[in-house]
Amino acid sequence: MNRIDLKFKQLRAAQEKAFIAFITAGDPSLQVTEELALSLEKSGVDILELGVPFSDPLADGPVIQAASFRALQKGVTLRKILALVQKIRRRSQIPIAFMTYYNPVFHYGEGRFIRDAKASGVDGLIIPDLPAEEAGNLRALAKKAGISLVFFLAPTTARQRVPGIVKAATGFVYFVSVAGVTGAKKAVPSLIARKLRSARRLAKAPVCVGFGVSTPEQVKALGQVADGVIVGSAIVKEIAHNAGSPDLVDRVCRFVRKLSAAL
């Protein structure tokens, strides 16, 4: 049982839902990312998603695209992010999942990447452009290493694909609340509740919802029908808004506490 599985077990026992926060590794710096990771754990974050900057982030909206670009400009690499996780692990056992695209994993080498991720203390992988049907080798490597491999469901996922996706997913199933890319939305479509309930009936792993979640009201509403809620763009936007401020970490954590408290 890795840290993600253990966290959900603890939350179920307490009848609570998971609050999952996404930040882009290296934006505005790797040092600040480390400070944020440690402080977010104390601000109600149950699981941390660390975004691996990539030049062609097809699932991300403009806010996270810009954060990835800034991190890449500063020379942030997958190897440096793995080293960052090692540093975090000296002070924290917060569950950490990498949100990455398949290209960096492919060029690193699947086997070597899984070994290094395990050694660094990574608990899960979220790869938007790797369908469950094409992830057989990585699934086997991740399973052997005890690393969760999260797959996506969306409102537009073909019905015949759903059972295979939820069966393949470990750690949790990532339910996309809207069709399109990441980014804060003003409202959550009403059909999401029905789709989420259906997915939870089929899935053995917890089902968490993300994409477009940006307010405490949305977090609270989705927390009533999902096992966890993921907020990304709204937090990344808050980081960018406070870039250069000596109080960046404190300000971002105050913002996150308002969201996590809704659960």
Residue pairs with C-beta under 8 A, 6 or more apart in sequence:
1 9
2 95
2 123
2 124
2 146
2 147
2 148
2 171
3 93
3 94
3 95
3 96
3 123
4 47
4 95
4 97
4 123
4 124
4 148
4 171
4 172
5 148
5 171
6 95
7 18
7 46
7 47
7 95
8 18
8 172
8 206
8 227
8 228
11 17
11 18
11 46
11 227
11 228
16 263
17 223
17 226
17 227
17 228
17 229
17 263
18 46
18 47
18 172
18 206
18 208
18 227
18 228
18 229
18 263
19 44
19 45
19 46
19 47
19 219
19 228
19 229
19 231
19 259
19 260
19 263
20 45
20 46
20 47
20 48
20 49
20 208
20 210
20 228
20 229
20 230
20 231
21 40
21 45
21 47
21 48
21 49
21 230
21 231
21 232
21 235
21 256
21 260
22 49
22 51
22 64
22 99
22 210
22 230
22 231
22 232
22 233
22 235
22 236
23 33
23 36
23 37
23 40
23 48
23 49
23 50
23 51
23 232
23 235
23 236
23 239
24 33
24 50
24 51
24 53
24 64
24 67
24 68
24 71
24 236
24 239
25 33
25 50
25 51
25 52
25 53
25 71
25 76
25 81
25 84
26 33
26 53
26 70
26 71
26 74
26 76
26 80
26 81
27 33
27 53
27 67
27 68
27 70
27 71
27 236
27 239
27 240
28 70
28 239
28 240
28 243
28 244
28 248
29 74
30 76
30 80
30 81
30 84
32 248
32 249
33 50
33 84
34 84
34 87
34 88
35 249
36 239
36 249
36 252
36 253
37 48
37 50
37 88
37 92
37 94
37 96
38 88
38 91
38 92
39 249
39 250
39 252
39 253
40 48
40 94
40 252
40 253
40 256
41 48
41 92
41 94
42 253
43 253
43 254
43 256
43 257
43 260
44 256
44 257
44 259
44 260
44 261
44 263
45 94
45 256
45 260
46 95
46 228
47 94
47 95
47 96
47 97
47 228
48 94
48 95
48 96
48 97
49 96
49 97
49 98
49 99
49 126
49 230
49 232
50 81
50 84
50 85
50 96
50 97
50 98
50 99
51 64
51 67
51 68
51 99
51 100
51 232
52 78
52 81
52 98
52 99
52 100
52 101
52 104
53 67
53 68
53 69
53 71
53 72
53 76
54 68
54 72
54 100
54 101
54 103
54 104
55 68
55 72
56 101
56 103
57 64
57 65
57 68
57 101
58 101
58 128
58 129
58 181
59 128
59 129
59 181
59 182
60 68
60 181
60 182
61 180
61 181
61 182
61 183
61 233
62 183
63 182
63 183
63 184
63 233
63 236
63 237
63 240
64 182
64 183
64 232
64 233
64 236
66 240
67 236
67 239
67 240
78 100
78 104
78 108
78 113
79 116
81 98
82 116
82 117
82 120
82 122
83 120
85 96
85 120
85 121
85 122
86 119
86 120
86 121
88 94
88 96
88 121
89 120
89 121
95 123
95 124
96 121
96 122
96 123
96 124
97 122
97 123
97 124
97 125
97 126
97 148
97 150
97 171
98 117
98 122
98 124
98 125
98 126
99 126
99 128
100 125
100 126
100 127
101 127
101 128
101 129
102 127
102 129
102 130
105 113
105 125
105 127
105 138
108 116
110 137
110 138
110 141
111 141
114 138
114 141
114 142
114 144
114 145
114 147
115 145
117 125
117 145
117 147
118 145
118 146
118 147
122 147
123 147
123 148
123 171
124 147
124 148
124 149
124 150
124 170
124 171
125 138
125 142
125 147
125 148
125 149
125 150
126 150
126 174
127 135
127 138
127 149
128 152
130 138
131 151
132 139
132 151
132 164
132 165
132 168
132 169
133 161
133 164
135 149
135 151
135 168
138 149
139 149
139 168
142 148
142 149
142 170
143 149
143 170
148 170
148 171
148 172
149 168
149 169
149 170
149 171
150 169
150 170
150 171
150 172
150 173
150 174
151 165
151 166
151 168
151 169
151 173
151 174
152 165
152 173
152 174
152 175
152 176
153 162
153 165
153 166
153 173
153 174
153 175
153 176
153 195
153 199
153 207
154 175
154 176
154 179
155 176
155 177
155 178
155 179
155 189
155 191
155 192
155 195
156 179
157 165
162 199
162 202
163 202
165 173
166 173
166 199
166 202
166 203
166 204
166 205
167 204
169 203
169 205
170 205
171 205
172 205
172 206
172 207
172 208
172 227
172 228
173 199
173 203
173 205
173 206
173 207
173 208
174 208
174 210
174 230
175 192
175 195
175 196
175 199
175 207
175 208
175 209
175 210
175 226
176 209
176 210
176 211
177 188
177 189
177 192
177 209
177 210
177 211
177 212
177 213
177 222
178 185
178 188
178 189
178 211
178 212
180 211
181 211
182 210
182 211
182 212
182 232
182 233
183 211
183 212
183 233
184 212
184 213
184 214
184 233
184 234
184 237
185 212
185 213
185 214
188 212
188 213
188 218
188 221
188 222
192 209
192 222
192 225
193 225
196 207
196 209
196 222
196 225
196 226
197 225
199 207
200 207
200 226
200 227
206 227
206 228
207 226
207 227
207 228
208 226
208 227
208 228
208 229
208 230
209 222
209 225
209 226
209 228
209 229
209 230
210 229
210 230
210 231
210 232
211 230
211 232
212 218
213 219
213 222
213 229
213 230
213 231
213 234
214 231
214 233
214 234
215 234
215 259
216 258
216 259
216 261
216 262
217 262
218 229
219 229
219 231
219 259
219 260
219 262
219 263
220 262
220 263
222 229
223 229
223 262
223 263
229 263
231 256
231 259
234 255
234 259
235 252
235 255
235 256
235 259
238 251
238 252
238 255
239 248
239 252
242 248
242 251
242 252
245 251
